[in-house]
């Protein structure tokens, strides 16, 4: 009887051992990161920065697959339908995971299709013009828009994108009319302001600040409620021209629902360690991001709160996507 009992324990040990070893070995191959936007925009820039650092922390490569289209829905859907084994993760953005739900009549995924990993950062937009623009302040933009209704153009990374809504809300609250020009991603929109195709742009700091620092663009203000630590010299739109105006986006990382808890915990720990690094925090701040970090539950709660917040705003604007 004792021999049988010990033999049974040995068999159980052999069965459980490989499972534990596999869990401890995660990750043992490269991880795919789906970015639901084209290369060159703010989402792509910060994804590449963090994926390299987190990959080094995990001891593996995190390679990026850009899957742009439908305001992020195409890439997010691909991520949601991926095998939940810890080897596919997704860059999550406020537009794709909070705003789109109110813009589209039907969505190809539910938020329950994802497991949160980490809340990376809160991100203000910059109201930006070319340096040869006559606009030196937000007040200048408003005055010109009032004098020429519907003539001033502003670009965005696409219909329904956060910078589209930032411009729409600005126009509504300032009592002016602007002409919206959507592009297929942040990079084409940035190129449009650089080439003079459009008069102004609302956009994330990451792709715009290098051009501001090089003297090609002039940032007039930030869209957040408080001044951004990355560009403290810039006023908020609310403090200089439009009281109560505030638009910020956010980003983080998700995995397909059903991803093993051990993988989520390992990824969360790696991201938090990278986000806590003073050099990384400073770099993100200089890019205009405000690092957050924390537990997966914090990110889940933030997504839910933002989804609730944008509902009445979008309904009031009359925006709708097919």
DAWO-V804942 format. One line per field, one symbol per residue. phi: phi as a letter, one per 30 degrees, with the letter a starting at -180 (. if undefined). psi: psi as a letter, one per 40 degrees, with the letter a starting at -180 (. if undefined). burial: I if it has 16 or more other ideal C-beta (glycine too) atoms within 10 Angstrom, else O. A space follows every 10 residues. Layout:
phi->???
psi->???
burial->???
This chain:
phi->.ddddddddd ddddddeddd dddddddcad cccdcdbddj dedddddddd ddddedddib ccccbdbdkh hjdddddddd cdddcjcbbb dcbeddcbde dcccdbcdac dddbcdcadd acbdccdbbd dcdddcaddd dddddddbei cdcbcbdkei dedddddddd ddddibbccd bdbcjddddd dddddidbda bcaddedcee ddddjdbbdc accddbdddd bddddddddc abeidabbcb babbbdejde eddddddddd dddddddedd eddddddjcc ebijdeddde ddeddddddd eddddddida cd
psi->dddddddddd dddddddddd ddddehieii hhhhhfiiie addddddddd dddddddefi hhihhhgiif fedddddddd eihgeeehii hhidddeddd dedidiieii deeihidihd iihiihhiii deieheiddd dddddddghe dhiiiieihe iddddddddd dddefihihh hiigiddddd ddddeedidi ihiiddeddd dddeedihhd iieidiihdd geehiiddde dghehhhiii iaiiiiiehh dddddddddd dddddehddd ddddddeeig icaaiddddd ddddddddde cdddddeehh i.
burial->OOOOOOOOOO OOOOOOOOOO OOOOOIIOOO IIIIIIIIII IIIIIIIOII IOIIIOIIOI OIOIOIIIOI IIIIIIIIII OIOIOIIIII IIIIIIIIII IIIIOOIOIO IOIIIIIIII IIIIIIIIII OOIOIOOIOO IIOIIOOOOO OIIIIIIIII IIIIIIIIII IIOIOIOIOO IIIOIIIIII OIIOOOOIII IIIIIIIIIO IIOOOOIIII IIIIOOIIOI IOOIIIIIOO IIOOIIIIII IIIIIIOOII OOIIOIIIOI IIOIIOOOOI IOIIIOIIII IIIIOIOOII OIIOOIIOOI OOIIOOIOIO OO
